[in-house]
C-alpha cells in the first residue's frame, strides 16, 4: 500500500473560479495527515473529490495501487473503500451503537458483524456501550462511535471532516488523542480536514497547508512551524513576529537588533523578512535592552501563558511576546525585548530602501 496520492487535481463549480488548482497531495500509508487552511481555500472540496462525491475536472487520485479517479475512471463512493467521520457523527438515531458500527459491513455473517463491531467499540474505548442508543451518548462518545463505524469495514482511507468542531474545548484535546491512538492501533491511513492550527499540530504526523486551491507546504508539524514556506504560512500556523531586515553575513539586522539566521541566505540577498515565534522573545528591564525598547499596549492572559503586545519605534505593527508564570507587567509599561535562538529569513524580491530595518 502507498496510502493516498492526489496528482494535479483541478475542480471548478460551474463556470466560476477554480476551487482546486492542480493540487498535489500524498498521504503515506498508515499516517494521519492534516489538511489545514482558511475558510474557502478548498479543504471541503478536496475531501468530497477524494471520497468520490465530486468528479474533478482534471487530475488523478489513487488509493494504494488503485486509481479511483482519473481520465476515463471514476470509482463510485461506495466502492472506494473510504470511511468518513463527519462533524457531528451522523449516527442513525433508530439503531443502537453496535448496529450503527456494523452498518457498513456487507457480505459477512451476523456473528462476524457482531464480533467486528465489538472489536471496534473496544478499540475506541466503548466496549460496554453496544446496546445504548445514540441519544444516550455524549457528543464525544458519538464521535468515537462514528470512528468505530468508519474503521469497521477496514477502509483503505478514513476522512475526518472537522470531527471535533461540535465539542467543547474540555473534550477536544482528549478526544483528539484517543482518535489518533485508535487510528494508529488499526494501522489506518487518515486525512483530517481542519481549520484549527492547534488541532493539526497536536494530532497529525504530517501537515498540508492549502491556500487558494493548492498545497503551499507539507511537512511534519515541527517542520512547518519552525520553517514556514513563506510569511503567510508563518502567520497562519500559530502567532508570528515578522520584522523587515537587512542581511549581513549570517545575521539579520532588525529593530530588535542583530539576529543570527537559521540557514544561509541565497547569494546576493540584501533584505528580507525575518520570522520569529513569540516564545523566542522575552521581556527584560528597559535598562538591559541594548537600545531595543518597547511599550506594552495589551496583555492577553490565557492561564497557562500570556501574550504581551508591544509597540516599538520603526514598526507599524505590534510585536507579540509569549510569557509564562506570574504577569507583573501592564499596559503602558516600558520594557526591553531580547531575542533567543535563530530566525528564518525570506528574501525580498525588491530591495528595501536604505533607511528600512
PyMOL commands that set and color helices and strands:
alter all, ss='L'
color gray80, all
select helices_A, chain A and resi 43-51+77-79+97-102+110-123+134-136+139-152+169-186+197-203+221-226+231-236+278-280+286-288
alter helices_A, ss='H'
color red, helices_A
select strands_A, chain A and resi 4-12+18-27+32-36+58-63+66-70+73-74+82-85+157-161+190-194+206-211+214-219+241-248+251-254+257-260+271-276+281-284+293-301+306-311+319-323+334-339+344-347
alter strands_A, ss='S'
color yellow, strands_A
deselect
rebuild
show_as cartoon
